[in-house]
Amino acid sequence: MAVMANLAVDPYGVYGAPEVPGLNARKPAAQQHAWVAKAARAERVLPRTLLLGNSRVDIGFDPESSAWADAPRPVFNMGVPGSGIDSQPGALTELEGHIPLAVLYIGLEFLDFLPRRGTQTGEISNAWPAPPMRLTPRLITQTAASLGALGDSLYTVLVQDDPRTADMTPLGYNPFREYLGHVAREGHAALAAQKNASNIESMARLSPDRWSARSLAALRTQLEHAARHGIRVVLFTFPYHAEMLETMALAELWTAFTLWKGLLVETVSRARKTWPSLDVALWDFAGYSPYTTEPFPPRGDTRTNMRWYWEPGHFKAELGTVMLRRMRGEEIEYGEVLGQELSSASLASRLAGIEAGRLAWRSANPEAVRRLESLVARTRRD
């Protein structure tokens, strides 16, 4: 009986049960098995355009956005929270042959390219194990024959009418509706403080004086895969909020952050020479603009909803749409400072603009700078 109920409700969306509004159309538990849930959806919709990345991609890009008007469709969001770039080659290989890809958008996370302090680089294997994207006997038990799945099925049915329930759409997108509740209870400023503290702790564990050989190898592997299969690639960095950029600087990662842009340009340049058929573009959104410097509401304000950000590390899909329009060559407001296509010719001017932007933001936001400096000092003491 429990198995039948779980298969009918399909709380994670892995079995393709009909989605009935008011019963199981929303999938609040799907992120518990994000890889297999997204892989199953991808093989059902057979996307032509695929988005890869971590949680910033997962919640930042809506496959149904109007910005995809003339993109190869369907568009599918394969962003998985907590995943690193080294999970992507295995995922691509696992999906190969199942979906007819034409275009691949890959979000590049700066922090992925810095190894943890004290780790050894070692030899990089060419083997890229796929993340858990298939229904193994263990996953079948967890998703169809466990009490946990039954509880998730019941929860799925109970929260269908809640406008703030979590979800994963048929195209893999996470609308992040649950954060509306967090904003209403705590406000954007409190969420920003929590994310800044978390980011500082994570950054303190990274080594800024060398690169992650595994992450670089993963990027090269994906470019090779695309060249061999005739897939167009769009690489892009994330539009970190100015407060997150400042935490990078205070965590002594700023030099590495600027050098990383050059590393990406060099990696793409070498890939083009190695695989002449490769069609790849590299866009940089990690800088200062009227978008990324959107001010956070004051502490205690639980009524204001920010236009572009949830907190310093995660931007809203509205900003994702602006980014897509910029990458697709459309005119957008502040386009010249929001994003720029990176090349050896444009790199120096881009870095100079970012440095000027940082100085301007620090000058205009002394209280925010002091708050972040205090947070870094407190984290180091702890």
matplotlib code that plots the C-alpha trace (Angstrom):
import matplotlib.pyplot as plt

x = [0.0, 2.8, 4.7, 1.5, 0.9, 4.5, 4.4, 1.1, 2.2, 5.8, 7.1, 10.5, 9.3, 11.5, 8.9, 7.0, 3.6, 0.9, 1.2, -2.3, -2.8, -3.8, -2.5, 1.1, 2.0, 4.4, 7.4, 8.6, 10.8, 12.4, 15.7, 16.4, 17.3, 18.2, 20.5, 18.2, 15.1, 16.6, 18.0, 14.6, 13.0, 15.6, 15.1, 11.4, 11.6, 14.7, 16.2, 18.2, 19.7, 21.1, 22.2, 24.8, 26.0, 25.3, 22.5, 23.1, 22.0, 19.3, 17.4, 18.8, 17.6, 14.0, 13.9, 10.5, 11.9, 11.2, 14.9, 15.0, 12.7, 14.9, 17.1, 17.0, 14.2, 13.3, 15.6, 16.4, 18.0, 20.4, 21.9, 22.2, 22.8, 26.1, 27.6, 31.0, 32.3, 34.0, 30.6, 29.7, 31.8, 30.3, 26.8, 27.3, 28.5, 25.6, 23.1, 24.9, 22.8, 19.6, 19.2, 19.9, 22.0, 22.7, 23.8, 25.4, 25.4, 27.9, 28.0, 31.6, 32.0, 35.2, 35.4, 35.5, 38.8, 40.6, 41.6, 41.1, 44.0, 46.3, 45.1, 47.5, 46.9, 48.0, 47.5, 44.3, 42.4, 40.6, 37.7, 34.7, 32.2, 28.6, 26.7, 23.7, 21.5, 20.1, 17.5, 19.7, 18.0, 19.0, 17.4, 14.3, 13.9, 14.5, 12.1, 9.3, 9.4, 10.5, 8.6, 10.6, 9.1, 5.6, 6.1, 7.2, 4.2, 1.9, 3.7, 3.5, -0.3, -0.8, 1.2, -0.1, -2.0, 0.8, 2.2, 5.5, 6.2, 9.4, 9.3, 11.2, 9.5, 9.3, 12.2, 14.4, 14.0, 13.8, 11.5, 12.7, 9.2, 10.1, 12.4, 9.5, 8.5, 12.1, 12.0, 8.6, 9.8, 13.4, 14.0, 16.7, 19.2, 19.1, 19.4, 22.4, 24.1, 23.7, 25.0, 28.0, 29.0, 28.7, 30.7, 33.5, 33.8, 33.9, 36.5, 38.7, 39.2, 40.5, 44.0, 44.4, 47.9, 47.2, 44.4, 42.4, 43.8, 40.7, 38.3, 40.5, 40.6, 36.8, 36.4, 38.7, 36.9, 33.6, 35.0, 36.4, 33.1, 31.3, 33.8, 33.5, 29.7, 29.2, 27.7, 27.9, 29.2, 28.5, 30.6, 29.7, 30.7, 28.1, 27.0, 28.0, 26.5, 29.0, 28.9, 30.0, 32.8, 33.9, 34.0, 36.3, 38.6, 38.5, 39.2, 42.4, 41.1, 40.9, 44.2, 43.2, 39.8, 41.3, 43.9, 41.0, 39.6, 42.9, 43.0, 39.6, 40.6, 43.8, 41.9, 39.3, 42.1, 44.0, 40.8, 40.0, 43.5, 43.3, 39.8, 39.3, 35.7, 34.8, 32.2, 32.6, 31.9, 33.1, 31.1, 32.0, 29.3, 31.4, 31.8, 30.1, 27.0, 23.7, 22.4, 25.1, 25.2, 21.5, 21.2, 19.8, 16.9, 17.7, 17.7, 14.2, 12.6, 10.5, 8.2, 10.7, 11.4, 14.6, 14.4, 17.5, 18.8, 17.8, 21.0, 24.6, 25.3, 22.0, 20.4, 16.8, 15.7, 14.8, 18.5, 19.2, 16.9, 18.8, 22.1, 20.6, 19.6, 23.0, 24.7, 22.3, 23.3, 20.2, 20.3, 19.9, 20.2, 23.7, 24.8, 28.3, 29.0, 26.8, 28.5, 31.3, 32.5, 36.1, 39.0, 42.7, 41.9, 39.1, 40.6, 42.7, 39.9, 37.4, 39.7, 40.3, 36.6, 36.0, 38.7, 37.2, 33.8, 35.1, 36.7, 33.5, 31.3, 33.5, 33.5, 29.7, 29.0, 31.3, 28.9, 28.6, 32.4, 32.8, 30.1, 31.8, 35.2, 33.8, 32.3, 35.6, 37.5, 34.9, 35.1, 38.9, 38.7, 36.3]
y = [0.0, 2.4, 1.6, 2.3, 5.6, 6.7, 5.7, 7.5, 10.7, 10.4, 13.0, 13.4, 13.3, 10.3, 7.9, 10.2, 9.8, 12.2, 15.6, 16.6, 20.2, 20.2, 16.7, 16.3, 18.9, 20.7, 18.6, 20.1, 17.1, 16.7, 18.3, 15.4, 13.4, 16.3, 14.4, 11.5, 13.8, 16.1, 13.3, 11.7, 15.0, 15.7, 12.3, 13.0, 16.4, 15.8, 19.3, 20.9, 23.5, 22.5, 24.6, 23.2, 24.5, 24.7, 26.3, 29.6, 28.1, 26.0, 29.0, 31.7, 30.6, 29.8, 27.6, 29.2, 32.8, 34.9, 35.4, 31.9, 33.0, 31.8, 29.3, 25.6, 24.2, 22.6, 24.4, 22.4, 23.5, 20.8, 23.0, 21.0, 22.7, 21.8, 20.3, 21.3, 21.5, 18.1, 16.4, 17.8, 15.6, 12.5, 13.9, 14.9, 11.4, 9.8, 12.0, 11.5, 9.4, 10.2, 13.9, 15.7, 18.6, 21.6, 24.3, 24.0, 26.9, 26.3, 28.5, 28.8, 29.0, 30.9, 29.0, 25.6, 26.5, 27.0, 23.8, 23.3, 24.2, 21.3, 19.1, 17.6, 18.1, 14.7, 13.0, 13.8, 10.8, 10.9, 9.0, 11.2, 9.1, 10.1, 11.5, 9.4, 9.9, 6.4, 4.5, 1.9, -0.7, 1.4, 4.6, 2.7, 1.6, 5.2, 6.8, 4.2, 1.7, 3.6, 5.3, 8.5, 8.5, 7.9, 10.9, 13.0, 11.8, 12.9, 16.2, 16.7, 16.3, 18.6, 21.6, 21.8, 25.0, 26.7, 29.5, 29.3, 25.6, 24.4, 22.9, 21.5, 22.2, 19.6, 21.6, 21.3, 24.8, 25.6, 28.7, 29.1, 30.0, 28.8, 31.8, 34.1, 32.8, 33.3, 36.9, 37.5, 36.2, 37.4, 40.0, 40.1, 41.7, 38.8, 36.3, 38.2, 38.2, 34.4, 33.9, 36.2, 34.3, 31.0, 32.3, 33.6, 30.2, 28.4, 30.9, 30.5, 26.9, 27.6, 28.1, 31.2, 30.5, 27.6, 26.2, 23.1, 20.8, 18.7, 21.6, 22.8, 19.3, 19.0, 22.3, 21.1, 17.7, 19.5, 21.6, 18.6, 16.8, 19.7, 20.0, 16.3, 16.4, 19.7, 21.4, 25.1, 26.2, 29.4, 29.7, 32.4, 33.6, 34.5, 38.0, 37.8, 40.6, 43.4, 42.1, 38.7, 40.2, 42.2, 39.0, 37.5, 40.5, 40.4, 36.7, 37.4, 35.8, 39.0, 38.5, 34.9, 36.2, 38.6, 36.0, 33.5, 35.6, 35.4, 31.6, 31.2, 33.2, 31.1, 27.8, 28.8, 30.0, 26.7, 24.8, 26.6, 25.8, 22.2, 21.7, 24.1, 23.1, 24.2, 27.0, 28.6, 32.0, 33.2, 35.8, 37.5, 38.8, 38.8, 42.5, 45.7, 47.2, 48.8, 45.2, 43.7, 46.7, 46.6, 47.7, 45.3, 46.6, 47.6, 45.0, 44.2, 45.1, 42.1, 43.8, 44.8, 42.3, 42.9, 43.0, 41.0, 39.1, 36.7, 37.2, 38.0, 34.6, 33.9, 36.1, 35.8, 34.5, 38.0, 38.8, 35.5, 36.7, 39.9, 37.9, 35.7, 38.7, 40.1, 36.9, 36.6, 40.0, 41.9, 45.5, 45.7, 48.6, 48.8, 46.1, 47.5, 47.0, 44.0, 41.5, 41.4, 38.8, 38.0, 37.6, 38.4, 41.7, 42.7, 41.2, 44.2, 46.8, 44.5, 44.0, 47.7, 48.4, 45.8, 47.4, 50.8, 49.5, 48.0, 51.2, 53.1, 50.6, 50.7, 54.5, 54.6, 51.8, 52.3, 50.8, 47.6, 47.4, 47.8, 45.2, 42.7, 43.4, 42.8, 39.5, 38.4, 39.3, 37.4, 34.3, 34.3, 34.5, 31.6]
z = [0.0, 0.9, -2.3, -4.4, -2.6, -3.2, -6.9, -7.3, -5.6, -6.8, -4.3, -5.9, -9.5, -10.4, -11.8, -14.1, -12.4, -13.8, -12.0, -10.8, -9.6, -6.0, -5.4, -6.5, -9.1, -6.7, -5.5, -2.2, -1.4, -4.8, -3.8, -1.4, -4.5, -6.8, -9.2, -9.9, -9.9, -12.5, -14.6, -14.8, -15.8, -18.4, -20.1, -20.2, -21.8, -24.0, -23.7, -26.5, -24.1, -20.7, -17.8, -15.4, -12.1, -8.4, -6.4, -8.1, -11.4, -9.7, -8.5, -10.8, -14.2, -15.2, -18.4, -19.2, -19.1, -22.1, -22.6, -24.2, -27.0, -29.9, -28.0, -28.9, -26.9, -24.5, -22.0, -18.9, -15.6, -14.3, -11.5, -8.3, -5.0, -3.4, -6.5, -7.8, -11.3, -10.9, -10.9, -14.3, -16.6, -15.2, -15.4, -19.1, -19.9, -18.1, -20.0, -23.3, -25.8, -23.8, -24.6, -27.9, -26.7, -28.9, -26.3, -22.9, -20.4, -17.5, -14.4, -13.1, -9.4, -8.3, -5.0, -6.9, -8.3, -5.0, -3.1, 0.6, 2.8, 3.5, 0.6, -1.9, -5.6, -6.6, -9.9, -11.7, -13.0, -16.3, -14.7, -13.8, -11.8, -12.5, -9.5, -8.4, -11.5, -11.9, -9.8, -8.2, -5.9, -2.9, -4.5, -5.5, -1.9, -0.6, -3.1, -3.3, -0.5, 2.6, 5.4, 4.6, 1.1, 2.5, 4.8, 1.9, -0.2, 2.6, 2.9, -0.8, -0.8, 2.2, 1.0, -2.6, -1.9, 0.0, -2.2, -0.3, -0.6, -2.2, -5.7, -8.7, -12.0, -14.9, -16.4, -13.4, -12.1, -8.3, -8.0, -4.4, -3.1, 0.4, 0.7, 0.5, 3.9, 5.3, 4.0, 5.6, 8.9, 9.1, 6.3, 3.6, 6.0, 8.4, 5.6, 4.3, 7.6, 7.9, 4.3, 4.9, 8.0, 6.2, 3.2, 5.4, 7.2, 3.9, 2.4, 5.4, 4.5, 1.0, -0.3, -2.4, -3.7, -6.0, -8.3, -8.0, -10.7, -10.6, -11.3, -14.2, -15.6, -15.2, -17.2, -20.0, -20.1, -20.6, -23.4, -25.1, -24.8, -26.4, -29.2, -30.0, -30.0, -31.8, -28.7, -28.4, -24.9, -23.0, -19.9, -17.4, -13.9, -11.3, -10.4, -6.7, -4.7, -3.7, -0.1, -1.2, -3.3, -0.2, 1.9, -0.7, -0.4, 3.5, 3.4, 1.4, -1.8, -4.0, -5.8, -6.6, -7.7, -10.2, -11.4, -11.9, -14.7, -16.5, -15.9, -17.5, -20.5, -20.9, -20.5, -23.2, -25.5, -25.2, -25.7, -28.9, -30.2, -29.2, -30.6, -33.5, -34.0, -30.4, -30.3, -26.9, -25.3, -21.9, -20.0, -16.8, -14.4, -11.3, -10.8, -9.7, -11.3, -10.2, -10.1, -7.9, -5.6, -4.8, -1.1, 1.5, 3.5, 7.1, 9.8, 11.0, 7.7, 6.8, 4.3, 1.6, -1.2, -3.0, -6.8, -7.8, -4.7, -2.0, -0.1, -1.2, -2.8, -4.5, -7.2, -8.3, -11.6, -12.6, -12.7, -14.5, -17.2, -17.6, -17.8, -20.5, -22.5, -22.2, -23.3, -26.2, -27.5, -26.5, -25.1, -21.4, -18.9, -17.5, -19.8, -20.2, -16.5, -15.6, -17.9, -20.5, -22.8, -21.6, -23.9, -23.8, -25.4, -22.9, -19.7, -18.5, -19.0, -17.3, -14.3, -14.0, -14.1, -11.3, -9.1, -9.6, -8.8, -5.6, -4.4, -5.3, -3.4, -0.3, -0.3, -0.6, 2.0, 5.0, 7.4, 5.4, 5.1, 8.9, 9.5, 7.2, 8.7, 12.2, 11.0, 9.5, 12.7, 14.9, 12.6, 12.9, 16.7, 16.8]

ax = plt.figure().add_subplot(projection="3d")
ax.plot(x, y, z, "-o")
ax.set_aspect("equal")
plt.show()
